[in-house]
Amino acid sequence: MKYGARGTGFTLRAIPLLLLTGVIPVVAAAEVTLPGIDIDIGDADIAPAIKILIALTILSLAPAIMISMTSFMRIIVVLSMLRHAFGMQQTPPNTVLISLALFLTIFSMLPALQQVQQQAIVPYTNELIETEQALEAGLGPLRDFMIRQTREQDLALMVDVSGREKPETVADIDTFLLVPAFMLSELKTAFQIGFVIFVPFVMIDIIVASILMSMGMLMVPPMMISLPIKVLMFVLIDGWNLVVQSLLSSFG
């Protein structure tokens, strides 16, 4: 199965059509009468109203898009598993992990974001393309990124569950199928990286527990001894740099 680099999703492509077919007639004929106030929305206000509505819709969907269509999921899962491997539930805090994950996401997605800006944002702001064309052009680089990171078996699973025919090119793959397949692949990759991170910390816990048991210090919690050892080891091997380098290199 070969996949190309073109195609758009149904949801984003349908937004302008729904707005044009459903919102324009209502807005064009809108006439609101209040005590002492008469509001008559004419044709001149249709385009600004639609642009505002599209902007609000995109902003409301931005968190979901950030999580489901970028590298954010893999990064935040690995960082969360790293924190649990230490045995510290609140250190580093959630705000620190999320902020670090956001900046790493921007860094890893920078080539795709630059393509979105060149192919969609700049032409749209210069009024060279329509809204539907801008959405289609902006979705292309994100689809390319997701396809490169999606395992074929995960994509085949979503195709089988949907009951559709096996696609031959990426143009035949609906974004509704690509996004969940991409998320499954990201979760699997994140857990693989997290397992590698967990192993040395578990070994330290086992060694400390065995030493305490052999010394008869059964009343001493092993975590009290192993936690500073794990922190010291992580600092000595420059663990944060290793984790970040492994995460960024995993995207190829």
C-alpha positions as CSV (number, residue, x, y, z in Angstrom):
1,M,0.0,0.0,0.0
2,K,1.5,3.3,-1.1
3,Y,0.5,6.6,0.3
4,G,1.0,10.0,-1.3
5,A,0.9,13.5,0.2
6,R,-2.5,14.8,-0.9
7,G,-6.1,14.6,0.2
8,T,-8.2,16.4,2.7
9,G,-10.6,15.5,5.5
10,F,-14.4,15.7,5.4
11,T,-14.8,17.8,8.5
12,L,-12.6,20.7,7.7
13,R,-13.7,20.7,4.1
14,A,-17.3,20.7,5.1
15,I,-17.0,23.7,7.4
16,P,-17.1,26.4,4.6
17,L,-19.8,24.5,2.8
18,L,-22.0,24.4,5.9
19,L,-21.4,28.0,6.6
20,L,-22.2,29.0,3.0
21,T,-25.4,26.9,2.8
22,G,-26.7,27.4,6.3
23,V,-25.3,30.6,7.8
24,I,-25.4,33.0,4.9
25,P,-29.2,32.8,4.3
26,V,-29.9,33.3,8.0
27,V,-27.4,36.2,8.4
28,A,-28.5,37.8,5.1
29,A,-32.1,37.9,6.2
30,A,-31.5,38.6,9.9
31,E,-33.4,41.6,11.2
32,V,-33.6,41.9,15.0
33,T,-36.0,44.4,16.6
34,L,-35.6,45.3,20.3
35,P,-37.2,48.1,22.3
36,G,-35.6,51.2,20.8
37,I,-33.1,49.2,18.7
38,D,-33.4,48.0,15.2
39,I,-30.6,45.8,13.8
40,D,-30.6,45.0,10.1
41,I,-27.7,42.9,8.9
42,G,-27.1,43.4,5.2
43,D,-25.0,41.7,2.6
44,A,-22.0,43.9,3.5
45,D,-21.7,42.2,6.9
46,I,-21.8,38.6,5.7
47,A,-18.1,38.1,5.0
48,P,-16.9,39.5,8.3
49,A,-19.5,37.5,10.3
50,I,-18.4,34.3,8.6
51,K,-14.7,35.0,9.2
52,I,-15.4,35.6,12.9
53,L,-17.4,32.4,13.1
54,I,-14.7,30.4,11.4
55,A,-12.1,31.9,13.7
56,L,-14.0,31.0,16.8
57,T,-14.6,27.5,15.5
58,I,-10.9,26.9,14.9
59,L,-10.0,28.4,18.3
60,S,-12.5,26.1,20.0
61,L,-11.0,23.0,18.2
62,A,-7.4,24.1,18.6
63,P,-6.7,22.0,21.8
64,A,-8.1,18.8,20.1
65,I,-6.1,19.5,16.9
66,M,-3.0,20.1,19.0
67,I,-3.4,16.7,20.8
68,S,-4.7,14.5,18.0
69,M,-2.8,15.8,14.9
70,T,0.7,16.7,16.2
71,S,3.5,15.2,18.1
72,F,2.2,16.6,21.4
73,M,0.6,13.2,22.5
74,R,3.8,11.2,22.2
75,I,5.8,13.9,24.0
76,I,3.5,14.5,26.9
77,V,2.9,10.7,27.5
78,V,6.7,10.1,27.7
79,L,7.2,13.0,30.0
80,S,4.4,11.8,32.3
81,M,5.8,8.2,32.4
82,L,9.2,9.7,33.2
83,R,7.7,11.4,36.2
84,H,6.0,8.2,37.4
85,A,9.3,6.3,36.9
86,F,10.9,8.7,39.4
87,G,8.1,7.9,41.9
88,M,7.2,11.6,42.2
89,Q,3.5,12.3,41.4
90,Q,3.7,16.1,41.3
91,T,7.3,16.9,40.4
92,P,7.8,18.3,37.8
93,P,4.3,20.0,38.0
94,N,1.8,19.6,35.2
95,T,2.3,23.1,34.0
96,V,6.0,22.5,33.5
97,L,5.5,19.3,31.6
98,I,2.8,20.7,29.4
99,S,4.8,23.9,28.6
100,L,7.9,21.8,27.8
101,A,5.7,19.5,25.6
102,L,4.2,22.4,23.8
103,F,7.6,23.9,22.9
104,L,9.0,20.5,21.8
105,T,5.9,20.0,19.7
106,I,6.4,23.3,18.0
107,F,10.1,22.4,17.4
108,S,9.3,19.0,16.0
109,M,6.4,20.3,13.9
110,L,8.3,23.3,12.6
111,P,8.8,22.1,9.0
112,A,5.1,21.2,8.7
113,L,4.0,24.5,10.3
114,Q,6.2,26.4,7.9
115,Q,4.5,24.6,5.0
116,V,1.1,25.5,6.4
117,Q,2.1,29.1,6.6
118,Q,3.5,29.2,3.0
119,Q,0.8,27.2,1.4
120,A,-2.3,28.3,3.3
121,I,-2.0,31.2,5.7
122,V,0.0,33.7,3.6
123,P,-2.1,33.2,0.4
124,Y,-5.3,33.4,2.4
125,T,-4.3,36.6,4.2
126,N,-3.4,38.1,0.8
127,E,-6.8,37.0,-0.5
128,L,-5.3,34.8,-3.2
129,I,-7.3,31.7,-2.2
130,E,-10.7,31.0,-0.7
131,T,-11.4,29.6,2.7
132,E,-12.0,26.1,1.5
133,Q,-8.8,26.1,-0.5
134,A,-6.8,27.5,2.5
135,L,-8.2,24.7,4.8
136,E,-7.3,22.1,2.2
137,A,-3.8,23.4,1.7
138,G,-3.2,23.8,5.4
139,L,-4.3,20.2,6.1
140,G,-1.9,18.7,3.6
141,P,1.3,19.1,5.6
142,L,-0.4,17.8,8.7
143,R,-1.6,14.7,6.9
144,D,1.9,14.2,5.5
145,F,3.3,14.3,9.0
146,M,0.6,11.9,10.4
147,I,1.1,9.4,7.5
148,R,4.9,9.3,8.1
149,Q,4.3,8.5,11.8
150,T,1.3,6.1,11.4
151,R,1.9,2.3,11.3
152,E,0.2,0.5,8.5
153,Q,-1.4,-2.0,10.8
154,D,-3.1,0.8,12.8
155,L,-4.4,2.3,9.6
156,A,-5.6,-1.1,8.4
157,L,-7.4,-1.6,11.7
158,M,-9.4,1.7,11.3
159,V,-10.2,0.8,7.7
160,D,-11.5,-2.6,8.7
161,V,-13.5,-1.2,11.6
162,S,-15.1,1.4,9.3
163,G,-16.1,-1.3,6.8
164,R,-14.6,0.6,3.9
165,E,-12.6,-0.7,1.0
166,K,-8.8,-0.8,1.3
167,P,-7.4,2.5,0.0
168,E,-4.6,2.5,-2.6
169,T,-3.4,6.0,-2.1
170,V,-3.5,8.6,0.6
171,A,-6.1,10.5,-1.3
172,D,-8.5,7.7,-0.7
173,I,-8.0,7.8,3.1
174,D,-10.4,9.9,5.0
175,T,-9.0,12.1,7.7
176,F,-11.5,10.5,10.1
177,L,-9.6,7.3,9.7
178,L,-6.1,8.7,9.6
179,V,-6.4,10.7,12.9
180,P,-7.3,7.8,15.2
181,A,-4.8,5.5,13.4
182,F,-2.1,8.2,14.0
183,M,-3.1,8.5,17.7
184,L,-2.9,4.7,18.2
185,S,0.6,4.7,16.6
186,E,1.7,7.6,18.8
187,L,0.5,5.8,22.0
188,K,2.3,2.7,21.0
189,T,5.5,4.5,20.3
190,A,5.2,6.6,23.5
191,F,4.8,3.4,25.6
192,Q,7.8,1.8,24.0
193,I,10.0,4.8,24.8
194,G,8.4,4.9,28.3
195,F,9.3,1.2,28.9
196,V,12.9,1.9,28.1
197,I,12.9,4.8,30.5
198,F,11.2,2.7,33.3
199,V,13.7,-0.2,33.2
200,P,16.8,1.5,35.0
201,F,14.5,3.1,37.6
202,V,12.9,-0.2,38.4
203,M,16.3,-1.8,38.7
204,I,17.4,0.8,41.2
205,D,14.2,0.2,43.3
206,I,14.9,-3.6,43.2
207,I,18.5,-3.2,44.3
208,V,17.7,-0.8,47.1
209,A,14.8,-3.0,48.4
210,S,17.1,-6.1,48.3
211,I,19.9,-4.3,50.2
212,L,17.5,-3.0,52.9
213,M,16.0,-6.5,53.3
214,S,19.4,-8.1,53.6
215,M,20.3,-5.6,56.3
216,G,17.1,-6.3,58.2
217,M,15.8,-2.8,57.7
218,L,12.3,-3.9,56.9
219,M,10.7,-0.8,58.4
220,V,12.5,1.6,56.1
221,P,10.5,2.4,52.9
222,P,12.7,1.6,49.9
223,M,11.4,4.8,48.2
224,M,13.0,6.9,50.8
225,I,16.4,5.6,49.7
226,S,15.9,5.0,46.1
227,L,14.3,8.4,45.2
228,P,17.4,10.5,45.8
229,I,19.6,7.9,44.1
230,K,17.4,8.0,41.0
231,V,17.4,11.8,40.9
232,L,21.2,11.8,41.3
233,M,21.7,9.2,38.6
234,F,19.4,11.1,36.3
235,V,21.3,14.3,36.8
236,L,24.7,12.7,36.4
237,I,23.8,11.1,33.0
238,D,22.2,14.4,31.9
239,G,18.8,12.6,31.6
240,W,16.7,15.5,30.3
241,N,18.9,16.0,27.3
242,L,18.8,12.2,26.6
243,V,15.0,12.1,26.9
244,V,14.5,15.2,24.7
245,Q,17.0,13.9,22.1
246,S,15.3,10.5,22.0
247,L,11.9,12.1,21.6
248,L,12.9,14.4,18.8
249,S,14.9,11.8,16.9
250,S,12.0,9.4,17.1
251,F,10.1,11.6,14.7
252,G,12.7,11.1,12.0
